[in-house]
């Protein structure tokens, strides 16, 4: 075998190996892609939006665990977060943080109160003008325990969130939604105006 050819193959294999390691490192510790599959965050996020999630925002974790080894920060009110769904950790969900540890969250006729103060939420969408007695529109006060977060979708009448299945444990949180890098509006339709939008 030609030594020069062997050297070239070896260089390509080494370059590919390094690229894979870097990609794995970036995905594990820094940033990860996420696609919006449902309308629970309308109108903030559209079905077909593709996001980058900043995994470094809330600290460096041991891979495949929720243990933070390098603290950076904690989720804050109004952060849009991606997390492993507590009911099925194999599924990733995206919602907005409404209550942090120590907060008391209550819902009265669709209006959300945190620590007795009504929230101003310009990002919220309602699709049903009626008020029902269920948890969707009325929820008794809940105190958020340590290391847990209360989350809700911006599409309040069409979101499956903490109102129904409880809080998100800190270790389930993967990162903070950062930027829209691509957006499909349907077959062969690109929402160019959404690309590059910073999420908040």
C-alpha positions in Angstrom: 0.0 0.0 0.0 1.3 3.5 -0.9 2.6 5.1 2.3 1.4 8.5 1.2 -2.1 7.2 0.6 -2.0 5.5 4.1 -1.0 8.9 5.6 -3.8 10.7 3.9 -6.4 8.2 5.1 -5.0 8.4 8.6 -5.3 12.2 8.5 -8.9 12.0 7.4 -9.8 9.5 10.1 -8.2 11.6 12.8 -9.9 14.8 11.5 -13.3 13.0 11.5 -12.7 11.6 15.0 -11.8 15.0 16.4 -14.9 16.5 14.7 -17.1 13.9 16.2 -15.6 14.5 19.7 -16.1 18.3 19.3 -19.7 17.9 18.1 -20.5 15.6 21.1 -18.8 18.0 23.5 -20.7 21.0 22.1 -24.0 19.1 22.2 -23.5 17.8 25.7 -22.2 21.0 27.4 -22.9 24.1 25.3 -25.7 24.1 22.7 -28.3 21.7 21.3 -30.8 21.9 18.5 -34.5 21.5 19.2 -37.5 21.4 17.0 -41.0 22.7 18.0 -43.5 19.9 17.4 -46.6 21.4 18.9 -48.6 24.6 19.4 -48.3 24.9 23.2 -46.0 27.9 22.9 -48.0 29.9 20.3 -47.5 32.7 19.3 -44.0 32.9 20.7 -42.9 29.7 19.0 -44.5 28.3 15.9 -44.8 24.7 14.9 -41.8 24.0 12.7 -39.4 26.5 14.4 -35.9 25.1 14.9 -34.1 26.4 18.0 -30.7 26.4 19.5 -30.8 25.7 23.3 -28.0 27.1 25.5 -27.1 24.3 27.8 -24.4 26.3 29.5 -26.8 28.9 30.9 -27.7 26.8 34.0 -24.3 25.2 34.6 -22.2 22.3 33.4 -23.7 18.8 34.2 -22.3 15.4 34.4 -23.3 13.7 31.0 -26.5 11.6 31.2 -27.3 12.9 34.7 -28.9 16.0 36.1 -26.0 16.7 38.5 -24.5 20.2 38.1 -20.7 20.2 38.6 -20.0 23.8 37.5 -22.9 26.2 38.6 -23.5 29.1 36.3 -27.0 30.2 37.1 -30.5 29.1 37.8 -33.7 29.4 35.7 -35.4 32.7 36.2 -39.0 33.9 35.8 -40.0 34.1 32.1 -37.1 32.0 30.9 -38.1 29.7 28.1 -36.6 26.3 29.0 -36.2 22.9 27.4 -36.5 20.0 29.9 -37.1 16.3 30.2 -40.8 15.7 30.7 -41.2 14.4 34.3 -43.9 11.9 33.2 -41.6 10.4 30.5 -38.0 11.5 30.6 -37.4 10.2 27.1 -39.5 13.2 25.8 -38.2 16.8 25.7 -40.7 19.7 26.4 -40.4 23.4 26.1 -42.3 25.9 28.3 -41.9 29.2 30.1 -40.9 29.5 33.8 -43.7 31.0 35.8 -42.7 30.0 39.4 -39.3 29.5 40.9 -38.5 27.8 44.3 -40.3 29.5 47.2 -42.9 31.1 45.0 -46.7 30.7 45.5 -48.5 30.3 42.2 -52.3 30.7 41.8 -54.6 31.0 38.8 -58.0 32.8 39.0 -60.1 32.9 35.8 -57.1 32.5 33.6 -55.1 35.2 35.4 -51.8 34.1 36.9 -50.7 35.3 40.3 -47.3 34.8 41.8 -46.9 35.6 45.5 -50.2 37.4 45.4 -49.3 39.7 42.4 -51.0 39.3 39.0 -48.4 38.8 36.3 -48.2 41.0 33.2 -47.8 38.5 30.4 -47.8 40.1 26.9 -46.6 36.9 25.4 -49.7 34.8 26.3 -52.4 33.7 23.8 -55.9 32.6 24.7 -58.1 30.7 22.2 -61.1 30.2 24.5 -62.9 33.2 26.1 -64.9 31.0 28.5 -63.7 30.4 32.1 -63.9 26.9 33.4 -63.5 25.6 36.9 -60.8 23.1 35.9 -57.0 23.6 36.5 -56.7 25.1 33.1 -58.3 28.4 34.3 -58.5 28.1 38.1 -55.8 26.6 40.2 -55.5 26.9 44.0 -52.3 28.3 45.5 -49.3 26.1 45.1 -46.0 26.6 46.9 -43.0 25.7 44.7 -40.6 23.5 46.6 -36.8 23.8 46.5 -35.2 22.7 43.3 -38.5 22.7 41.4 -40.0 25.0 38.8 -43.6 25.7 37.7 -43.8 26.1 33.9 -46.6 27.0 31.5 -47.0 27.2 27.8 -47.7 30.6 26.2 -50.8 29.1 24.5 -52.6 28.8 27.8 -55.7 27.1 26.5 -53.7 24.5 24.6 -50.8 23.6 26.7 -50.1 20.5 28.8 -48.0 21.9 31.6 -47.4 22.2 35.4 -51.0 23.0 36.0 -51.8 19.3 35.2 -48.7 17.2 35.9 -46.8 19.3 38.5 -43.4 21.0 38.7 -40.2 20.4 36.8 -37.3 19.1 38.9 -34.1 21.2 38.5 -32.1 18.1 37.3 -34.6 17.7 34.3 -33.8 21.1 32.9 -31.6 20.8 29.8 -31.1 24.5 28.9 -32.5 27.9 28.0 -34.0 28.5 24.5 -31.8 30.9 22.8 -32.3 31.6 19.0 -34.4 30.4 16.1 -32.0 29.2 13.4 -34.6 27.8 11.0 -38.4 27.9 10.6 -40.6 25.8 8.3 -44.1 27.1 7.7 -45.2 24.1 5.7 -44.1 22.1 2.7 -41.4 24.2 0.8 -42.3 27.3 2.9 -39.6 29.0 5.0 -40.4 31.7 7.5 -37.4 33.8 6.7 -38.5 36.6 9.0 -38.2 34.3 12.1 -34.7 33.2 11.4 -32.3 34.8 13.8 -34.9 35.8 16.4 -33.6 35.8 19.9 -36.0 34.2 22.4 -37.1 35.9 25.6 
